[in-house]
């Protein structure tokens, strides 16, 4: 079974527990890091991965701060 569409709606993540949100963000960072050393990578992919890591790094702190 394959999905026909994927919907990304950040509003749906607001009700997630903070721990799950942080774990999900760290998983996304891991995927971005993977893209940096993939054998079939390109300069464009590397730039996107670096920007993703930067953005996620900033966001994780904000999300984790919600728990306080």
Buried (B, 14 or more C-beta within 10 A) or exposed (E): EEEEEEEEEEEEEEEEEEEEBBEBBEEBBEEBEEBEEEEEEEEEBBEEBBEBBEBBEEBBEEBBEEEE
